[in-house]
Amino acid sequence: MSILESIFAMAEKQDIYLYLKKHWGYDSFRPLQEEIILSVLHKKDTLALLPTGGGKSICFQIPGLVIGGTCLVISPLIALMNDQVQNLKARGISAVAITSVMNAKEIDIALNNAAFGHVQFLYLSPERIESETFRQKLSYLPIGMIAVDEAHCISQWGYDFRPSYLKIAELREYFPNVNIMAVTASATKDVVDDIQLKLDFKNAGVFRQSFERKNIRYIVQHEDNKYERLLKIIHNIGGSGIVYVRNRKKTQEICKWLIENKVSASFYHAGINANQRASIQQDWIANKAQVIVATNAFGMGIDKPDVRFVVHLDLPESLEAYFQEAGRAGRDGKPAFAVLLSHQQDIDALKQQFEEKTPTETEIKQAYQAIFNYYQVPVESGEGLAVSFNMDEVTRNYNIKPVTLFNSIKCLEKEGYFSFLDSGYEPPKVMMLMGKEDLYSFQLKFPSYEPLIKTLLRSYGGLWEGYVYIKEKDLAYRTKYSESLLQQQLEVLNKQGVLSFIPQTTQPKLIFLQNRINLRHQNISLVNYPVLKQKALVRLNSVVNYVTETAICRSRLLLAYFNETEFTDCGYCDVCIEKYKTQLSTDQGLMAEIRKELSYKKMKLDELVKHFPSVEARRMMTVVNAMIDDGALSIDKHKNITSSSL
């Protein structure tokens, strides 16, 4: 390395530590973070595999700040994008997310702000870049780097394949000198190779932190009465915890049951509105609620270090998903428990759900026809159309089971026909369109609207710069209006061009990626479907194997799934504990010999081990510790061991 290169390298390291301290308040990085960041700054396409809680986001956020311009972040979940945007803003960093719930005006404002250099981080869903027109708009932005979050979604071998991720590499045509960074918390070797291939990595740097979590005790318990066992776990372990279940209704049922049993709990799922979700999260983070009962919608972007237990009452769909969710325990490095409660019915239910998730080709075609018919889209039309998707209406009108329709859409999504975005609740938002002088004149001319306009301006900042979320209840209270009158006035002001008002939305969105085909003359292409079905079956069997295995350490099973094999038994999981008990039962003779030896004199542990040269030292120490725990032996302050019978 030349003197000049050394100077630049020192400057880079100084920069990254300055940003770390200034925006995050830390003096040092977590393991591998610094190496990953420097790889990006050295213009390498970089893949970072860090377990849940390993600090993935900071690995692209700091180099994004150092490089300058706008860092383009591709992320699959609206909730995750919004969380990261809010976190960055709270740290004094400008960020914006372009999501499916935004209209054309909102998107243009966000892109214009980025074009003028006012946006440091621009978050996009992968579906957005499927449009060549949109990619061309991006080409005018000062993009400094591209980050791909949840990068495993790009691989057909991954557990959450998203076809739209395959378009990311096309961004290289518009930004040939910009390198790409990809991050994920869970990927097998096949997926790691696939990520690099699909993102067209050139000068690659791959960083992988071991997925081993030494402080997490993985437990599988076969239980008939899961609720009672859950209560015992909460009381015995104590501290903060998460309980994962499969459906929304169950979150409320279990939450209610826990409260009835004197456990402070709340529930969380994608169907509750954004304000409630934020409030529930904050109460749990602040330990106002001990337990949060949630679907897999909970956890992304939430970093609570003192979670002492994560309990799964239903089987996860994959070990990747389980590892991410269980990994939310013990981020402070202290002992924590990941408990999976299971019985045979759960395995049968998981297999049944697999069948439901893989509809027949006939059912997929029926769903395809029903969707186009419902939205009255003719043959050879529809590409680019985005609609609010009312699943209840479609299922009712065309006599299709909801589970069949939903999973048919997911299959069609993976074949590139639709993009389905379950955005959940989006609060109402407002942006001022009329200039300040014209707005003053409007209020003089229409004084009945003055209270609302003035209240808006007093309550919310940045109304002329972009859309701002509003709380209709608060506005109604401050203006002394009813909520219906408030909405009427907002709609009138919207029509008059005074402001742009976007009411709250709750329905998911469906984007048509291709024109409608005539099924009489052309078949739906299901090229990916058989492969994805087979891979999903392999993942299901891995979950079943994890739950039913009784001879191999749980931690080793998980690590082997992620291609890590050089590890010993954890010593803490249910399998290891059972082995330990079995071993002790065969060591009664050895225990008697130890007591006899110690009846003559006190000994230190290393002396005692030497008295039994034919016994493995590790086994000897295990037996002695067990005897001390049981009171058969005692140890003094000088570490001398004696038989308690002395």
C-alpha positions as CSV (number, residue, x, y, z in Angstrom):
1,M,0.0,0.0,0.0
2,S,1.4,3.4,-1.0
3,I,1.7,6.3,1.5
4,L,-1.2,8.1,-0.2
5,E,-3.4,4.9,0.0
6,S,-2.5,4.6,3.7
7,I,-3.6,8.2,4.3
8,F,-6.9,7.6,2.6
9,A,-7.4,4.4,4.6
10,M,-6.8,6.2,7.9
11,A,-9.2,9.0,6.8
12,E,-11.9,6.4,6.0
13,K,-11.5,4.8,9.4
14,Q,-11.7,8.1,11.1
15,D,-14.8,9.1,9.1
16,I,-16.7,5.9,10.0
17,Y,-15.9,6.3,13.7
18,L,-17.0,10.0,13.6
19,Y,-20.4,9.1,12.1
20,L,-20.8,6.2,14.5
21,K,-20.3,8.5,17.5
22,K,-22.2,11.5,16.0
23,H,-25.4,9.7,15.0
24,W,-25.4,6.4,17.0
25,G,-23.5,7.5,20.1
26,Y,-21.2,4.4,20.0
27,D,-17.4,4.4,20.4
28,S,-16.9,1.0,18.8
29,F,-18.4,-1.4,16.3
30,R,-19.8,-4.9,16.8
31,P,-17.9,-7.8,15.4
32,L,-17.4,-7.6,11.6
33,Q,-19.2,-4.3,11.2
34,E,-16.0,-2.3,10.6
35,E,-14.6,-4.8,8.1
36,I,-17.9,-4.9,6.2
37,I,-18.1,-1.1,6.0
38,L,-14.5,-0.7,4.8
39,S,-15.2,-3.4,2.1
40,V,-18.0,-1.2,0.8
41,L,-15.9,1.9,0.9
42,H,-13.1,0.1,-1.0
43,K,-15.7,-0.2,-3.8
44,K,-16.3,-4.0,-3.4
45,D,-19.7,-5.5,-4.0
46,T,-20.3,-6.8,-0.4
47,L,-22.5,-9.4,1.1
48,A,-22.9,-9.4,4.9
49,L,-24.5,-12.3,6.7
50,L,-25.2,-11.3,10.3
51,P,-27.6,-13.0,12.7
52,T,-30.7,-11.2,14.0
53,G,-29.5,-8.4,16.2
54,G,-26.1,-8.3,14.6
55,G,-26.4,-4.7,13.4
56,K,-27.0,-5.2,9.7
57,S,-28.5,-1.7,9.0
58,I,-25.5,0.2,10.3
59,C,-23.3,-1.7,7.8
60,F,-24.9,0.2,4.9
61,Q,-26.0,3.3,6.6
62,I,-22.5,4.5,7.7
63,P,-20.9,3.9,4.3
64,G,-23.9,5.6,2.7
65,L,-23.1,8.7,4.8
66,V,-19.4,8.6,4.1
67,I,-19.9,8.1,0.3
68,G,-22.4,10.9,0.2
69,G,-25.2,11.6,-2.3
70,T,-28.3,9.3,-1.9
71,C,-28.0,5.7,-0.7
72,L,-30.7,3.7,-2.5
73,V,-32.1,1.0,-0.2
74,I,-34.2,-1.9,-1.5
75,S,-36.3,-3.4,1.2
76,P,-39.3,-5.8,1.0
77,L,-41.5,-4.7,3.9
78,I,-43.2,-1.4,4.3
79,A,-43.2,-1.6,8.1
80,L,-39.4,-2.2,8.0
81,M,-38.8,0.7,5.7
82,N,-40.9,3.1,7.8
83,D,-39.1,1.9,11.0
84,Q,-35.7,2.6,9.5
85,V,-36.8,5.9,8.0
86,Q,-38.1,7.1,11.4
87,N,-34.9,5.9,13.1
88,L,-32.7,7.7,10.7
89,K,-34.7,10.9,11.0
90,A,-34.4,10.7,14.8
91,R,-30.6,10.6,14.4
92,G,-30.7,13.8,12.2
93,I,-30.3,11.9,8.9
94,S,-32.6,12.7,6.0
95,A,-34.5,9.7,4.8
96,V,-37.7,8.9,2.8
97,A,-39.5,5.7,1.7
98,I,-41.4,5.3,-1.5
99,T,-44.1,2.6,-0.9
100,S,-47.1,1.2,-2.7
101,V,-49.5,3.3,-0.7
102,M,-48.1,6.6,-2.1
103,N,-49.7,8.4,-5.0
104,A,-47.9,9.8,-8.0
105,K,-47.6,13.3,-6.4
106,E,-46.0,12.0,-3.3
107,I,-43.5,9.9,-5.3
108,D,-42.6,12.9,-7.5
109,I,-42.0,15.1,-4.4
110,A,-39.7,12.4,-2.9
111,L,-37.7,12.0,-6.1
112,N,-37.4,15.8,-6.6
113,N,-36.1,16.2,-3.1
114,A,-33.6,13.4,-3.8
115,A,-32.6,15.0,-7.1
116,F,-31.8,18.3,-5.3
117,G,-29.6,16.4,-2.8
118,H,-32.0,16.7,0.2
119,V,-32.4,12.9,0.7
120,Q,-29.5,10.8,2.2
121,F,-31.4,7.5,2.2
122,L,-34.1,6.6,-0.3
123,Y,-36.0,3.4,0.6
124,L,-37.9,1.5,-2.2
125,S,-39.8,-1.7,-2.4
126,P,-38.4,-4.1,-5.0
127,E,-41.6,-4.0,-7.0
128,R,-41.1,-0.3,-7.7
129,I,-37.9,-0.9,-9.8
130,E,-39.7,-3.3,-12.0
131,S,-40.9,-0.3,-14.0
132,E,-38.4,0.9,-16.6
133,T,-39.9,4.3,-16.4
134,F,-39.2,4.5,-12.7
135,R,-35.7,3.2,-13.2
136,Q,-35.1,6.0,-15.7
137,K,-36.3,8.5,-13.1
138,L,-33.8,7.1,-10.6
139,S,-31.0,7.6,-13.1
140,Y,-31.2,11.4,-12.5
141,L,-30.5,11.0,-8.8
142,P,-27.1,11.3,-7.2
143,I,-27.0,7.7,-6.1
144,G,-23.8,6.9,-4.2
145,M,-24.4,3.3,-3.3
146,I,-27.1,0.7,-3.5
147,A,-28.1,-1.5,-0.5
148,V,-30.2,-4.6,-0.7
149,D,-31.9,-5.5,2.6
150,E,-33.3,-9.0,3.3
151,A,-31.1,-10.2,0.3
152,H,-32.2,-13.8,0.6
153,C,-35.4,-12.8,-1.1
154,I,-33.5,-12.7,-4.4
155,S,-32.9,-16.5,-4.4
156,Q,-35.4,-19.1,-5.5
157,W,-33.7,-21.4,-3.0
158,G,-34.5,-19.0,-0.1
159,Y,-37.5,-19.2,2.1
160,D,-39.0,-15.9,1.0
161,F,-38.4,-15.6,-2.7
162,R,-39.6,-12.3,-4.3
163,P,-39.3,-12.3,-8.1
164,S,-39.1,-8.5,-8.2
165,Y,-35.7,-8.8,-6.5
166,L,-34.3,-10.2,-9.8
167,K,-34.6,-6.7,-11.4
168,I,-32.2,-5.1,-9.0
169,A,-29.1,-6.1,-11.0
170,E,-30.6,-4.0,-13.9
171,L,-29.9,-0.9,-11.9
172,R,-26.2,-1.4,-12.8
173,E,-27.0,-0.2,-16.3
174,Y,-28.0,3.2,-14.9
175,F,-25.3,3.3,-12.2
176,P,-22.3,1.4,-13.6
177,N,-19.8,2.9,-11.1
178,V,-21.9,2.3,-8.0
179,N,-21.3,-0.9,-6.0
180,I,-24.0,-2.9,-4.3
181,M,-24.1,-4.1,-0.7
182,A,-26.5,-6.9,0.3
183,V,-27.4,-7.9,3.9
184,T,-29.4,-10.8,5.3
185,A,-29.8,-12.6,8.7
186,S,-30.4,-16.1,7.3
187,A,-29.0,-17.8,4.3
188,T,-27.8,-21.3,3.4
189,K,-24.7,-21.8,1.2
190,D,-26.9,-22.2,-1.9
191,V,-28.6,-18.9,-1.1
192,V,-25.3,-17.1,-0.5
193,D,-24.0,-18.2,-3.9
194,D,-27.3,-17.3,-5.6
195,I,-27.4,-13.8,-4.1
196,Q,-24.0,-13.0,-5.6
197,L,-25.0,-14.4,-9.0
198,K,-28.3,-12.6,-9.2
199,L,-26.9,-9.3,-8.1
200,D,-24.0,-9.7,-10.6
201,F,-21.3,-9.3,-8.0
202,K,-17.9,-8.4,-9.5
203,N,-15.2,-7.7,-7.0
204,A,-17.0,-9.4,-4.2
205,G,-16.4,-9.4,-0.4
206,V,-18.4,-11.9,1.6
207,F,-18.5,-11.5,5.4
208,R,-20.2,-14.1,7.5
209,Q,-20.6,-14.0,11.3
210,S,-21.3,-17.4,12.8
211,F,-25.0,-17.9,13.5
212,E,-24.1,-19.5,16.9
213,R,-25.8,-17.8,19.8
214,K,-24.1,-19.2,22.9
215,N,-26.4,-17.4,25.3
216,I,-29.6,-18.8,23.8
217,R,-31.0,-22.0,25.2
218,Y,-33.0,-23.7,22.5
219,I,-35.8,-25.9,24.0
220,V,-38.5,-28.1,22.3
221,Q,-41.2,-29.3,24.6
222,H,-44.0,-31.6,23.6
223,E,-47.1,-30.4,25.4
224,D,-50.8,-31.1,25.3
225,N,-51.7,-28.0,27.5
226,K,-49.6,-25.3,25.9
227,Y,-51.2,-22.4,27.7
228,E,-50.4,-23.8,31.2
229,R,-46.8,-24.6,30.0
230,L,-46.5,-21.0,28.7
231,L,-47.6,-19.6,32.0
232,K,-44.9,-21.7,33.8
233,I,-42.2,-20.5,31.3
234,I,-43.2,-16.8,31.9
235,H,-43.1,-17.3,35.7
236,N,-40.0,-19.4,35.9
237,I,-37.8,-17.3,33.5
238,G,-39.3,-13.9,34.2
239,G,-38.4,-10.7,32.3
240,S,-39.5,-9.5,29.0
241,G,-40.7,-12.0,26.3
242,I,-42.4,-12.6,22.9
243,V,-44.9,-15.3,22.1
244,Y,-45.3,-16.1,18.5
245,V,-48.5,-17.6,17.0
246,R,-49.7,-18.2,13.5
247,N,-52.9,-16.1,13.2
248,R,-54.2,-12.8,14.3
249,K,-57.2,-14.1,16.2
250,K,-54.9,-16.2,18.4
251,T,-52.8,-13.2,19.4
252,Q,-55.9,-11.6,21.0
253,E,-57.1,-14.9,22.6
254,I,-53.8,-15.7,24.3
255,C,-53.2,-12.0,25.3
256,K,-56.6,-12.0,27.0
257,W,-55.8,-15.3,28.7
258,L,-52.5,-14.1,30.0
259,I,-54.0,-10.9,31.4
260,E,-56.7,-13.0,33.2
261,N,-53.7,-15.0,34.7
262,K,-52.1,-11.8,36.1
263,V,-49.5,-11.4,33.3
264,S,-49.2,-7.9,31.7
265,A,-49.5,-8.6,28.0
266,S,-50.4,-7.0,24.7
267,F,-51.0,-8.3,21.2
268,Y,-49.6,-7.3,17.8
269,H,-50.4,-8.2,14.2
270,A,-50.4,-6.5,10.8
271,G,-54.2,-5.7,11.0
272,I,-54.0,-3.1,13.7
273,N,-53.4,0.5,12.8
274,A,-50.0,2.2,12.8
275,N,-50.7,4.3,15.9
276,Q,-51.7,1.3,17.9
277,R,-48.7,-0.7,16.7
278,A,-46.4,2.1,17.7
279,S,-48.0,2.4,21.1
280,I,-47.9,-1.4,21.7
281,Q,-44.2,-1.6,20.7
282,Q,-43.3,1.4,22.9
283,D,-45.1,0.0,26.0
284,W,-43.3,-3.4,25.5
285,I,-39.9,-1.8,24.9
286,A,-40.4,0.3,28.1
287,N,-41.4,-2.9,30.0
288,K,-44.9,-1.6,30.7
289,A,-46.1,-4.9,29.2
290,Q,-44.1,-8.0,30.1
291,V,-45.2,-10.1,27.1
292,I,-46.2,-9.3,23.6
293,V,-48.2,-12.0,21.7
294,A,-47.6,-11.6,18.0
295,T,-47.7,-13.0,14.5
296,N,-44.5,-13.0,12.4
297,A,-45.4,-9.3,11.5
298,F,-43.7,-8.3,14.8
299,G,-40.0,-7.9,15.3
300,M,-38.5,-6.3,12.2
301,G,-36.5,-3.3,13.1
302,I,-37.1,-3.6,16.8
303,D,-33.9,-3.9,18.9
304,K,-34.8,-4.7,22.5
305,P,-31.7,-6.1,24.2
306,D,-33.3,-7.6,27.3
307,V,-35.7,-10.1,25.9
308,R,-35.3,-13.2,28.1
309,F,-37.6,-15.6,26.3
310,V,-39.2,-16.2,22.9
311,V,-41.9,-18.8,22.8
312,H,-43.4,-20.3,19.7
313,L,-46.9,-21.8,20.2
314,D,-47.1,-22.8,16.6
315,L,-44.5,-24.4,14.3
316,P,-42.7,-22.0,12.1
317,E,-42.8,-22.5,8.3
318,S,-39.0,-22.7,8.0
319,L,-35.9,-22.9,10.2
320,E,-34.8,-19.5,8.6
321,A,-37.9,-17.9,10.0
322,Y,-37.5,-19.6,13.3
323,F,-33.9,-18.6,13.7
324,Q,-34.7,-14.9,13.0
325,E,-37.6,-14.9,15.5
326,A,-35.9,-16.9,18.2
327,G,-32.8,-14.7,17.7
328,R,-34.7,-11.7,19.1
329,A,-34.0,-13.1,22.6
330,G,-30.9,-12.3,24.5
331,R,-29.3,-9.6,22.4
332,D,-27.6,-8.2,25.5
333,G,-25.5,-11.4,25.6
334,K,-27.1,-12.7,28.8
335,P,-28.8,-16.1,29.0
336,A,-32.2,-16.3,27.3
337,F,-34.5,-19.0,26.1
338,A,-36.1,-19.9,22.8
339,V,-38.9,-22.4,23.5
340,L,-40.9,-24.2,20.9
341,L,-44.0,-25.9,22.2
342,S,-45.3,-28.7,20.0
343,H,-47.4,-31.9,19.7
344,Q,-48.2,-34.2,16.9
345,Q,-51.2,-32.2,15.8
346,D,-48.9,-29.3,15.1
347,I,-46.9,-31.4,12.6
348,D,-50.1,-32.6,10.9
349,A,-51.4,-29.0,10.8
350,L,-48.1,-27.8,9.2
351,K,-48.4,-30.5,6.5
352,Q,-52.0,-29.5,5.9
353,Q,-51.0,-25.8,5.6
354,F,-48.4,-26.9,3.1
355,E,-51.1,-28.5,0.9
356,E,-53.2,-25.4,1.2
357,K,-50.3,-23.2,0.3
358,T,-49.7,-25.2,-2.9
359,P,-53.0,-24.9,-4.8
360,T,-53.5,-27.0,-8.0
361,E,-52.9,-25.5,-11.4
362,T,-56.7,-25.5,-12.0
363,E,-57.2,-23.4,-8.8
364,I,-54.5,-21.0,-9.8
365,K,-56.1,-20.4,-13.2
366,Q,-59.5,-19.9,-11.5
367,A,-58.0,-17.3,-9.2
368,Y,-56.3,-15.6,-12.2
369,Q,-59.6,-15.3,-14.1
370,A,-61.5,-14.2,-11.0
371,I,-59.1,-11.3,-10.3
372,F,-59.2,-9.9,-13.9
373,N,-62.9,-10.4,-14.1
374,Y,-63.6,-8.6,-10.8
375,Y,-61.6,-5.6,-11.9
376,Q,-63.1,-5.8,-15.4
377,V,-59.7,-5.9,-17.1
378,P,-59.9,-7.1,-20.8
379,V,-57.5,-9.5,-22.5
380,E,-54.2,-7.9,-23.5
381,S,-54.7,-5.1,-21.0
382,G,-53.8,-4.4,-17.4
383,E,-50.0,-4.1,-17.2
384,G,-49.0,-1.5,-14.6
385,L,-52.5,-1.3,-13.0
386,A,-52.5,-1.0,-9.2
387,V,-55.7,-1.6,-7.2
388,S,-56.7,-1.8,-3.6
389,F,-57.4,-5.5,-3.3
390,N,-60.6,-6.6,-1.5
391,M,-60.1,-10.3,-1.0
392,D,-63.5,-10.8,0.7
393,E,-65.3,-9.4,-2.3
394,V,-63.4,-11.6,-4.8
395,T,-63.9,-14.8,-2.8
396,R,-67.6,-14.1,-2.3
397,N,-68.3,-13.2,-5.9
398,Y,-66.4,-16.1,-7.5
399,N,-66.9,-18.8,-4.8
400,I,-63.2,-19.3,-4.1
401,K,-61.9,-20.1,-0.6
402,P,-59.9,-17.2,0.9
403,V,-56.9,-19.5,1.6
404,T,-56.9,-20.8,-2.0
405,L,-57.2,-17.3,-3.5
406,F,-54.4,-15.9,-1.3
407,N,-52.0,-18.7,-2.0
408,S,-52.8,-18.7,-5.7
409,I,-51.9,-15.0,-5.8
410,K,-48.6,-15.8,-4.0
411,C,-47.9,-18.5,-6.7
412,L,-48.7,-16.0,-9.5
413,E,-46.6,-13.4,-7.9
414,K,-43.6,-15.8,-8.0
415,E,-44.2,-16.3,-11.7
416,G,-44.2,-12.5,-12.3
417,Y,-47.9,-12.0,-13.0
418,F,-48.8,-9.9,-10.0
419,S,-47.2,-8.1,-7.1
420,F,-49.1,-8.4,-3.8
421,L,-48.4,-5.9,-1.1
422,D,-50.1,-6.5,2.2
423,S,-49.5,-2.9,3.4
424,G,-51.9,-3.1,6.3
425,Y,-53.0,0.2,7.8
426,E,-51.7,3.5,6.4
427,P,-52.8,6.7,8.4
428,P,-54.3,9.7,6.6
429,K,-51.9,12.4,5.3
430,V,-51.9,15.9,4.1
431,M,-49.7,18.2,2.1
432,M,-50.3,21.9,1.4
433,L,-50.5,22.8,-2.3
434,M,-51.6,26.5,-2.2
435,G,-48.9,29.1,-1.6
436,K,-49.0,31.1,1.7
437,E,-50.3,34.3,0.0
438,D,-53.1,32.5,-1.9
439,L,-53.9,30.5,1.3
440,Y,-54.4,33.7,3.2
441,S,-56.7,35.0,0.5
442,F,-58.6,31.7,0.5
443,Q,-59.2,32.0,4.3
444,L,-60.5,35.5,4.0
445,K,-62.9,34.4,1.2
446,F,-64.0,31.2,3.0
447,P,-63.7,31.8,6.7
448,S,-65.5,28.6,7.7
449,Y,-62.3,26.7,6.7
450,E,-59.9,29.0,8.6
451,P,-60.0,27.0,11.9
452,L,-59.0,23.8,10.2
453,I,-56.3,25.4,8.1
454,K,-54.8,27.2,11.1
455,T,-54.9,24.1,13.3
456,L,-53.1,22.1,10.6
457,L,-50.4,24.6,10.3
458,R,-49.9,24.9,14.0
459,S,-50.0,21.2,14.6
460,Y,-47.7,19.9,11.9
461,G,-44.5,21.1,10.4
462,G,-43.2,20.5,6.8
463,L,-46.7,20.6,5.2
464,W,-45.3,22.5,2.2
465,E,-42.3,20.2,1.8
466,G,-44.1,16.9,1.6
467,Y,-47.0,14.7,2.9
468,V,-47.3,14.6,6.7
469,Y,-49.3,12.0,8.6
470,I,-52.2,13.5,10.6
471,K,-54.3,12.3,13.5
472,E,-57.9,13.0,12.7
473,K,-59.1,12.6,16.3
474,D,-56.6,15.1,17.6
475,L,-57.5,17.6,14.8
476,A,-61.2,17.2,15.6
477,Y,-60.6,17.8,19.3
478,R,-58.5,20.9,18.6
479,T,-61.0,22.4,16.0
480,K,-64.0,21.4,18.1
481,Y,-65.4,19.6,14.9
482,S,-66.9,16.2,14.7
483,E,-64.7,13.7,12.8
484,S,-67.3,13.5,10.0
485,L,-67.2,17.3,9.6
486,L,-63.4,17.3,9.7
487,Q,-63.2,14.7,6.9
488,Q,-65.8,16.7,4.8
489,Q,-63.7,19.8,5.1
490,L,-60.5,18.0,4.2
491,E,-62.2,16.5,1.1
492,V,-63.5,19.9,0.0
493,L,-60.0,21.5,0.5
494,N,-58.6,18.7,-1.5
495,K,-61.0,19.3,-4.4
496,Q,-60.3,23.1,-4.2
497,G,-56.6,22.5,-4.6
498,V,-55.8,24.0,-1.3
499,L,-54.2,20.9,0.0
500,S,-53.8,17.2,-1.0
501,F,-55.6,14.9,1.4
502,I,-55.1,11.1,1.3
503,P,-57.5,9.2,3.5
504,Q,-56.4,6.3,5.6
505,T,-56.1,2.9,3.8
506,T,-56.4,-0.6,5.3
507,Q,-56.6,-2.8,2.2
508,P,-53.6,-4.5,0.6
509,K,-52.6,-3.6,-2.9
510,L,-52.4,-5.7,-6.0
511,I,-50.2,-4.6,-8.9
512,F,-50.7,-6.2,-12.4
513,L,-47.2,-6.8,-13.8
514,Q,-48.4,-8.3,-17.2
515,N,-51.3,-7.9,-19.5
516,R,-54.2,-10.4,-19.2
517,I,-53.8,-13.5,-21.3
518,N,-56.6,-15.4,-22.9
519,L,-56.6,-18.8,-21.2
520,R,-58.5,-20.4,-24.0
521,H,-55.5,-20.0,-26.3
522,Q,-52.6,-19.7,-23.8
523,N,-51.6,-21.3,-20.6
524,I,-50.3,-19.6,-17.4
525,S,-46.6,-20.2,-17.2
526,L,-45.7,-22.1,-14.0
527,V,-42.0,-22.6,-14.5
528,N,-40.9,-21.7,-11.0
529,Y,-43.8,-23.3,-9.2
530,P,-42.6,-27.0,-9.1
531,V,-39.1,-26.1,-8.0
532,L,-40.4,-23.7,-5.3
533,K,-42.9,-26.3,-4.1
534,Q,-40.1,-28.9,-3.7
535,K,-37.9,-26.4,-1.9
536,A,-40.8,-25.5,0.4
537,L,-41.3,-29.2,1.2
538,V,-37.6,-29.5,2.1
539,R,-37.9,-26.6,4.5
540,L,-41.0,-28.1,6.0
541,N,-39.2,-31.4,6.6
542,S,-36.3,-29.5,8.2
543,V,-38.8,-28.0,10.8
544,V,-40.3,-31.4,11.5
545,N,-36.9,-32.9,11.9
546,Y,-35.9,-30.1,14.3
547,V,-39.0,-30.7,16.4
548,T,-38.8,-34.5,16.5
549,E,-35.0,-35.0,16.8
550,T,-34.1,-36.4,20.3
551,A,-30.4,-37.3,19.8
552,I,-28.7,-34.2,18.3
553,C,-28.2,-30.9,20.1
554,R,-30.7,-28.2,19.0
555,S,-28.1,-25.6,18.5
556,R,-26.0,-28.0,16.3
557,L,-29.1,-28.8,14.3
558,L,-29.7,-25.1,13.5
559,L,-26.1,-24.4,12.7
560,A,-25.8,-27.4,10.5
561,Y,-28.9,-26.1,8.5
562,F,-26.8,-23.0,7.8
563,N,-23.8,-25.1,6.8
564,E,-21.9,-24.6,10.1
565,T,-20.7,-27.9,11.4
566,E,-17.6,-27.3,13.5
567,F,-19.4,-27.0,16.9
568,T,-19.8,-29.1,20.0
569,D,-23.0,-29.6,21.9
570,C,-24.4,-26.5,23.6
571,G,-25.0,-28.3,26.9
572,Y,-28.2,-26.4,27.6
573,C,-30.9,-27.4,25.2
574,D,-33.5,-30.1,26.1
575,V,-31.6,-32.8,24.1
576,C,-28.3,-32.0,25.9
577,I,-30.0,-31.9,29.3
578,E,-31.6,-35.3,28.7
579,K,-28.2,-36.7,27.7
580,Y,-26.7,-35.3,30.8
581,K,-29.4,-37.0,33.0
582,T,-28.9,-40.3,31.2
583,Q,-25.1,-40.0,31.7
584,L,-25.6,-39.3,35.4
585,S,-27.7,-42.4,35.8
586,T,-24.9,-44.5,34.4
587,D,-22.4,-42.8,36.7
588,Q,-23.6,-44.1,40.0
589,G,-20.6,-46.4,40.4
590,L,-18.2,-43.5,39.6
591,M,-20.0,-41.3,42.2
592,A,-19.5,-44.0,44.8
593,E,-15.8,-44.3,44.0
594,I,-15.4,-40.5,44.3
595,R,-17.1,-40.4,47.7
596,K,-14.9,-43.2,48.9
597,E,-11.7,-41.4,47.7
598,L,-12.8,-38.2,49.4
599,S,-13.6,-40.0,52.6
600,Y,-9.8,-40.2,53.2
601,K,-8.9,-36.6,52.6
602,K,-9.9,-33.3,50.9
603,M,-8.8,-32.7,47.3
604,K,-8.8,-30.0,44.7
605,L,-10.6,-30.9,41.4
606,D,-7.4,-31.4,39.4
607,E,-6.1,-33.8,42.1
608,L,-9.3,-35.8,42.1
609,V,-9.2,-36.0,38.3
610,K,-5.7,-37.5,38.5
611,H,-7.0,-40.2,40.8
612,F,-9.2,-41.5,38.0
613,P,-6.9,-41.7,34.9
614,S,-9.2,-44.0,33.0
615,V,-12.1,-41.5,33.2
616,E,-12.3,-38.6,30.7
617,A,-11.5,-35.3,32.5
618,R,-14.6,-33.6,31.1
619,R,-16.9,-36.4,32.3
620,M,-15.2,-36.3,35.7
621,M,-15.8,-32.6,36.1
622,T,-19.4,-33.0,35.0
623,V,-20.1,-35.7,37.6
624,V,-18.3,-33.7,40.4
625,N,-20.3,-30.5,39.6
626,A,-23.5,-32.6,39.6
627,M,-22.6,-34.1,43.0
628,I,-21.9,-30.6,44.4
629,D,-25.2,-29.3,43.1
630,D,-27.0,-32.3,44.7
631,G,-25.2,-31.8,48.0
632,A,-23.3,-35.0,47.9
633,L,-20.1,-33.1,47.8
634,S,-19.1,-29.7,49.2
635,I,-16.4,-27.2,48.2
636,D,-14.8,-24.6,50.5
637,K,-13.4,-21.2,49.8
638,H,-10.0,-22.7,49.1
639,K,-11.6,-24.9,46.4
640,N,-11.1,-28.1,48.4
641,I,-13.7,-30.7,47.7
642,T,-15.0,-33.0,50.5
643,S,-17.7,-35.6,50.8
644,S,-20.7,-34.2,52.7
645,S,-20.7,-37.3,54.8
646,L,-17.4,-36.3,56.4
